[in-house]
């Protein structure tokens, strides 16, 4: 292990741990992003919608099911991760994707699809653990880099997921020579993209077995600090145990931590907006022109989302960490929300465009929207992790995931109903069609912006939480991480 303060090489085992953590984020995004290109057609084929304008409502219910399942169990998974480790939670979550995403692909009716998505969310609590893991294997000055790399995997998912969903859904119609009429993929036209995602998740599950556990409890801290001090010398077990025992008495319940509550509130309100936008965007893009949509195919939607995901990937890899370190997470969030409001005014106008002008405008807007969104989401991750000590990060991220999942469970169903309603009032005199959708989405953007100012959001969250043990902060930092696998 390199000495403290010495920079490891880019191929060191420590850095590979961060890459392995990012790999866990990748399959989590695929079941969500791959759904957008074909969910409209899947619901239509189920035959449950009584009219074309009500398809969006049922599509929203399917989108909500996964998030409602997450809401019920994310906090429990966070507690489990704090007690037994992040790795086991992330492996269970990856295995859940393999099983229930496959079942979803072979769903023959609306209720089976809805149930499989709900169970996928119920047993997959890995996202909070991934974020905690990434923050724990990075020193404070590299936290923005670590969390942005985790966010990068969402960008990869936005490239691969929509492409898989767009190109592999309904394969017998697109590739009749490979998937002839009457074949299994003709009878189950949405199974192939789900099988591809399950295969990727299964491979990731196998590779994850070699990834080490991260710092996750005070017991781990005690084991490390009992052996060495900042100078590398042995120190008294009694002295360390006594210091940690005193710090236990000073620990306040997490529900009394206003900074964490405020950071989670920012994350949840934005999550409600962002999930609603994602649901409406795919429905709007494939809906007919006479209802204010673009009349796109599943492949067209996949192309747009893939291009915007590629831009997001580049931004996360090279731009976010320097910006966050330079301006701070709170300012990044504020700028993102302010720029989102006028950007949305472009969307209703796009239905009047055609050809190159439509594609250029749509891709530009989608790219900018994704970049602003990832700034706000990753900035929120930083604030949440900074609001609690290391032994509470699993629980804090579990609470944030549970809360966010509730909001994201509400968002698709509500967005689907809102979109169906907007199509019914396409000729209204006040905010017709998509204009009403844009107006309501912008309301939540403004609320997110308001929540970033004091006294609601403390500026102290710009720096990591100071661990409550007797050693000075810098010594504590090195002491905790000196024998762990960390990216420094």
N, C-alpha and C positions, 0 to 999 in steps of 0.2 A: 504494500500500500504506500503511495507517495506520501511524503511528510506533509503536515498541515501547511497550507499556504502555497504548496507547489501545484502548478496546473497539470492535470493529467492529460495524456494525449487523447485525441478525438476517438481513438479506437479502444480506449481503456474500458475495463469491465464496468466501471461506474457509469460511463456515458451510455453503454449498451443497456444498462438498467433503465435509463430514461427512455430509450428507444423502445424497449420492451413494454414499458408502461404506456407509451403512446399507441402501441399495437393493440392494447386492450380497448382503447377509445374507438378504434377504427370499426370493429364489428358492431359496436353499440349504435353507431350512426346509420349503418346500412339498412336495418329493417325500417327505419323511419324515412330516410331519404329515397329509398327505392320505391316506396309506396306512391309517391306523388304522381308519377306519370300515368299509372294505370288504375288508381282507385276509382275514378269516375266510371270507367268502363267495367270494372269488376262489379260495382254496385248495380250498374245498368243490367249486366248479365244475370245477376241474382233475381231480377224481376220483382224486387220488393217495393220499388218506388212506383207510385201510382201515376206520376207525371214526370216529364223531363226536368221540370224546375225543382222537384223534390229530391233529386238524386244527390245534390250537395248536402242535404240534411243527413241522409243515411251514411254518406261518406264521412261526414264529421263524427258520427257516432263510433265508427270503426277507428278513426284517428284518436278519439278520446279514450277508448278502452285501454290502450297500452298505458297512457299517462295516469288513468285512474288506478290501475293496478300498482304502478310505481308509488302513487300517493299513499296507498295503504301500508306499504312495507318499507319504504326507503329509510325511514328513521330507525326501524328495527334492524335493517341491514347495516346501518351506520354503527349502532351499538354492538352488533355482532363483530364488525370489523375492528372496533377498538379493543375488543376482548380477545379475539382469535386471530386477528391479522387481516391485512388488506387482500393478500394474495388469494386466500380461499374464497372470499366473497367475489372477487373478479373472475375466478375460474368457474364458480357456480353460475354466475351471470352469463358467461360465454357459452356454457353448456345449455343453458335455457334457450338461448337464441337458436342453437342447432335443432332442438326438439320442436319448440312451438312455432318458429318461423316456417319450418317444413309443413307442419299441420295447417298453418294459414294458407300456404300456397295451394294445398289440395282441398281447400274448403269448397263445398258444393252449394252452400247456402249462406245467407247473411249471418245467421246466429252462430254457426260454427266459426266463421271468420271473426266475429265479435268476441267470442269466448277465447279463441286462441291468442288474440292480441291482448286481451285482459290478463291471461295467465303469463304471457311473455313479460308484461310489465310487473306482475306480482312477484315473480321469482328472479327478476333481474335488478339487483340493487348495486351494480358495479360502478356506475358513473361517479357517485360520490366518493367511493373508495379510490378510483383512478385519480381524481383530483387531489385527494389527501396524499396518495402515494407520490404523485409528482412533486408536491410541495415539500415532502419530507426528504426526498433524495436530492434536493437542490438547496444550496446555501441561500440565505436571504437575498443576496444581491443578484442571484440567478433565478429567483422565483418567477419573475415575469417570463423569462425564457422557457422555464419548465412548463408552466401552465399554457403558454402560447403554443408549445409543441404538442401538448395534449389537444388544444384547440385546432392545431393543424390537421390532426387526424379527422376532425369533423369536416375540414375542407376536403380531405381525401375522400371521405364518405360522400360528400356532395358531388364529387366528380364521378366516382365509381358507382354509387348507389343509383342515381337517376339513369345513368347509362345502362346499368343492368336491368332496371325496371322498364326503361323505355325501349330497349332493343330486344329483350328476351321475353317480354309479355306478348301473348297471342302469337307464338312462333309459327303455328300452322298457317296463319294468314300471311306472315312476312317471309317465311322460308318453307314453302310447301314441299320442296324437294327433300329437305332434311326432316321435316315433321309433317308427314302426310295426313290427310283427313282420316279420322278414326283412331289416330295414335293417342297415347296417354296424355301428351301435351296439347292435343286438340280437345280432349275431354276436360282437361284442367289447364286452361290457357295461361294461368298466372302462377303455375307451379315452378316453371323453369327458373325465373329470377330468384324465387325464394330458395330453391335448391342450391343455386350458385352462392348465395349469401351464407347458407348453412354450411356449405363446404369450406368457405373462407373462415368461418367461425371455428369449425372443427380443427382446421390446421392451426389456427391461433391458439386453441386450447392445448394442443399437444406441445407447441413451442413454449407456452407459458410455464410449463412444469419446471423449467430451468431458471426461472426468474426468482431472485431471493426476496424474502420478506423485508419490508421497510420498518422504520421506527413506528411503533403503534401504541405503546403503553408505557406507564411509569415504571413497570417492571423491567422493560428493556432499558430504560434510562439508568435504573439502579444497577443492572448488570454491567453496563458499560462504565459508569462512573466509579464503580467499586474498584476497578482494576487500574485506572490511570488517571492522572490529573493533567492539567494543561501542559506541564513540562515533561510528561511521559513517565512520572514516578508513581509508585504505588501509594495509595492513600487509604485511610482507615475506613473499613466497612461501617463501623458504628457511626462515624462522623457523617458519612454520606447518607446512611439510613435516617439519621436524626434530622439532617437538612431536608430530605425529601418528606419526612413525616410532618415537619413544620409547614412545608409548602402545601401538604394535603389539607391542613386546617384552614389555609387561606383561599382555597379554591371556592369560587362562588358558583351556584347553579347556572347552567347555561341559559336557562330561560330568563335570568336576570341580566344577561349580557345585552345591553341596548345596541352596542355596535354591531353585533352579529344579527340581531333582529332587523336593524336598519338595512344592512347589506343584503340580507335575504329578501327583504321587501323590494329593493331595487331589482334584484334578480327575478323575482316572481312576476312583478308587473310587466317587466320587459318580456319575460317568457310568455305571458299571456298574449301580448301584442305580436311577438315573433311567430308563435305557433299559429295564431289566427291568420297572419299574413301568408305563411307557408301553405296552409290549407286552402285559402282563397285563391292564391296565385295559380295553383295547379288546376283548380276547378274552373277558374276564369279563362285560363289559357286553352282548355279543351272544349269549352262550351261554345255553342253556335254563335255566329256573327250577329244573327238577328236578336240575340239575347244580350248583346254587348260583349261577347267573348271574342277570342281570336281564332277559334276553329282549328286548333292545333291537333296533331296526332300525338300518341305516346312518345314516339321518337323525337318529335319536335320539342316537347317539354323536356325530355332527357337531355337534348343538346343544350338548351338554355341553362339548365341547372348544372350540367357538367362544366360548361365554360365559366360560369360564375364561381363554381367550386374550385376550378383551377386557379383563378385569380385570388381566391381566398387562401389557397395553399401557399402561394408565393408571398402574399402579404404576411401571413402568420410566421413563415420561416425567416423572413428578412426584415420586416418593418415593425411588427407590433412590439417586440421586446424593447428596441431602442426608444420607441415613442413612449411606452409606459414608464421606462426608467427616466426619461427626460421630463415628461409632463405630469406623471402620476396617474394612477388608475381613475381617480375621481374626475379629473379634467378630460381624460379620454372618453369616459362615459357621457359627460356633458356635451362635448362636441358631437359625438355620435347621435345623440338624441336631437340636437338642434338641427343638424343637417338632414335628418330623416323626414322631418315635417314637410319641407318644400319638395323633397324628392317624390313623395307619394302623389303629388298633384299631376305628375307625368302619366301615371298609369291609365286613368280613364281616357286620356287623349289617344292612347296607342291603338284603340279599336278602329280609329279612322285612318290609320296608316297601312301601307301595303309594301310588300317586297323588301328591298334592302333597307329602306328607311325604318320599317317596322322592326326588323331584326337588329339593326344597329341600336335603335333606341331601347328596345327591350333588354338586350344583353347588357348595355351600359347601365341601365337602371338596376338590373338584377345584380350586377357585379358590385355597384356602389352600395346597394342595400345590404348585401352580404358582408362587405367589409365593415360597414358601420355597426352591423349587428354583432359581429364577432368581437369588435372592440368593446362593446358594452358587456357582452357575456363574459369574456375573459377578464375584463376589469372587475366584474362582480366576483368572479372566482378568487381573484387576488384579495379583495376586501374581506370576503368570508373567511379565507384562511388566515388573514392577518388579525381577525377579530377574536381568535381563541388560541389557547396554548396547544401544544402539539398533542397532548393526550386527549383532547376534545375534538380534534379535527375530523375524525371519522363520524362522530355524532353530529357535529356542525354541518358537515357536508351531507349527511343523511337527512337532517332536518331541512336543509335547503332543497335537496332533491325531492323530498316528500311534499314540501310546500309548493315548489315549482311544478311538480307533477299534477297537483290539484288544479293549479291555474291552467296548465297545459291540457288537462283533461276537459276543463270547461271550454277552452279556446276552440278546438276543432268542431265540437258540436254546435257551439254558439256561432262560430264563423260560418259553418255550413248552413245554418238557419238564416243568418244574416245575408249570405250570398243568394240563397233561394229567394228571400224577400226582395233583395235588390233587383233580381231579374224580373220579378212580378211588377215592379214599379219603374220599369225602364223608361216609361214616357212621363213620369211625374214631373211637375214643374219645379219642385224644390229638391235639390241633390238627387237627381235621377240615377238609377243603376249604380255603377261603381263609385260615383261621387259620394254616395252615402257611406259606402264601405270605407273609403279613404278617410272620410271625416271621423268616423268612429275609431278607426285604428290610430289616427293622429291624437285622439284624446288620451289614449294610454301612453303614447310617446311623451306628451307633455307632463303627465303624472310622474313618469319615470324621471324626467328632468327635475321636477320639483323635489323629489325624494333625495336628490344628491346634495342638497344644500343643508348647512347647519341651521337649527339644532337637530335636524332629523338624522343626518349622516355625519358622524364625527370625523374630523380630519386625522385623528390619531390612527385610523385604519390604513393610512398610507404606509405605515411601518409595521413590521411583524410584531405580534404579541410578545411582551417580555416575560420569559418564563419565571415563575415565582419560586426560585430557589436561591440559596444564599450567595452563590458565586456571582460576580459581575456579569453583565449580559454577554460580553465578548468571550469571556472564559466559558460561560455556560454553553454558548453556541458551539465552540470547538469541542468542549467536553462531550456534549450530546452526540456529535457527529463524527468524532475522531475514529471510532471503530465501526462505523456504518458505511454502507455503500452510498456515497453521495456524489452528486455532480457539483464539483466546486471549481 
